[in-house]
């Protein structure tokens, strides 16, 4: 249960929190969007804390992002052993830089008196979570070597599942505790972004690259519209770049998808044996099901009467499912007189299969939209979504020698013949019959 | 030609008595808040001296302003390739130690102290941490200490002097000094605006006031480093940068900024300058020697019909043109060429000008007797033997160009000599007449300079253009919102509030 929460509930909670919270903070609380800089109050230790931390975490972030966005490229890269070793080494060094930076930052916070004025309890929560996360990552990198190789097929498969709204925990539920903790903590940190100083990661000033050095604002509307041509040009260029970036991104993703699929199409499938076996199994199962269905159909075409059950199998309180002549589900009960009672089980509302259990008032219920049907008459209870009664199904009750001892018709009438002997009823067999052209002998 | 108007200022240093009334007026209105205690948007420094923050003129340390890069200009502090890494840690940002740790006194102790033999004292406590502090530094710690080896000797401007000149200046008996009040220069080519990664700092088109949009400021502190005058301050409490707003809410309602209004020595002049915005960058890209002259050249004559037509086409109102024609700043800066920008070599084109002080230059002591001679026979040797070497003033006001300072000194001497002879009903002697003639000032101009310097009224010193109400920010935001606020404003076209 806790596992489900950590790997399915928490991720969605985190994603919802980060999307809604960030939108709210960036639009409604814009004034607070920054990481309160404390360089003014303490500068020396900040240098040895902030710089290694930020550089390290940027490297690690990119290292986590690239395999997520470009799994094929990543797989091609880590195939080569020297590249793999280099990537792992860079990541590990970056991680160590982060730890050292964070430790300096934490010590600095605690021991500089002026800094306590600008430190909130949440800052320490963030510090502790980040430090734990980096340490967990380092332990993972050290004890479960070559995460760049195994993670894309497992952790990232789990991530894709989350994003595709079809979460599949099987990838991660049996992983070692350290890795599980690393993943779960990642969701917690993600969730905290909009509520802590971490929000500053959304204010990376990339716009600085695309602007004129000077900025002039006119409160005079006419002049604002006529601000220098170059300023307007730069602005339009900025918007143009933004637009181009958006369109290129979208088009890129789209064409990437198309190309990938068409690549597969022309290349043909290259599956390993295990995957092929799974596929084949599935296909075989489907074919078997179809064959079974077809055999039923054939049976119904060839025979005028089909054996359903021994009379003794039938019970008054629990129905037995069978398939009627129209290949629809149906239910067989035994009525108060000990005779069969055969009803269509296809709900007359929207066609769900009606349940087989009879309740205290002699009703069966359709689970889809709660229509109660009386099993004696097939009539739905007032207030049910449907008003059409379930049909009765024509049947013959035959003795062991084949003589018909009783029969029922689609309108629900039941009759016994002279040969009917209640004492022998346990040997009788129930048949359904084609409703047309078969009469009681 | 892109004609713009700029509210601009002249400080007449000969009249400054260093009373700090301006600083206190500003403090009480704008920076009496937590996080802003250490800020002095207006401060008064003793020169020679290191100023506030300490050694702010040392751009090797603080990396403010622009540097020449081929034909263009480059920021000293950052460029588009390294600004990103300076977000994490800015190597040149001044810290609290560079300013001072603000303090107050435990005045309550004076009242609460139990009866005893001792007089109760109010112990200083830090305004930041609230702990007891041993005061070691303040915003005007070296006030009146221009001869001190501890403070004045560290003045960056002294680097240009020869050891002999230095010792001459610092010799205690010959101690000379003057005061330098400083506010934000509201530069026409501001390096703080150019450095802001978030684009939160901007220049108002209508009057050129430089403001920080507190809403979009992300506290990257790049402006603090980039401003060579160290007049953008980081508020440690709000995490935003703040600066002098030239009391624009007062300007918009027709009042002079608080520091101007409260000036006891009446040293301050306020008025409009028209300038050609298209030529700013070009003007700031010439060699250091010519910077003062090239800045003067882009100011436009407000009486020129062509300029007026272009100004009106640019949305400059008749009220502003009227103010520009009456502007005392235009007279000092352009017409008489007597006021100079501070450290124009930072190439930000400051729009605040100083009339350099004549008095400490002129005064001499002969046989321990102070003498203030105006005898033209000593001219020009008296300028060469000035107590404050002209080279020192040149390094402050004209990027090292001594000739510019010398001309201004001559003009000031000429005005004095003429007015003195008038008062004493004396004829000017020949050398003095020659000196007056050399300055190129007409007798009318001399009278005008005298009047504006010594006798001018409030309305002559502060010519504030009438603001069109629809262009005033106050019209658009609730004035209550402005109280206790700072660096406020927009950097988008503001929606009009109906």
Interface residues (C-beta under 8 A of the other chain):
Chain A: X30 X31 X33 X34 X35 X36 X37 X38 X39 X40 X41 X42 X43 X46 X47 X50 X51 X53 X54 X55 X113 X114 X117 X118 X200 X203 X204 X205 X207 X208 X209 X211 X213 X214 X215 X216 X217 X218 X219 X220 X221 X222 X223 X224 X226 X227 X228
Chain B: X2 X75 X80 X83 X84 X85 X87 X88 X89 X90 X91 X93 X95 X96 X128 X129 X131 X189 X190 X193 X194 X196 X197 X198 X199 X201 X202 X203 X204 X205 X206 X214 X215 X216 X217 X218 X219 X220 X221 X234 X236 X237 X239 X240 X277 X314 X315 X468 X471 X472 X473 X476 X489 X490 X491 X492 X493 X494
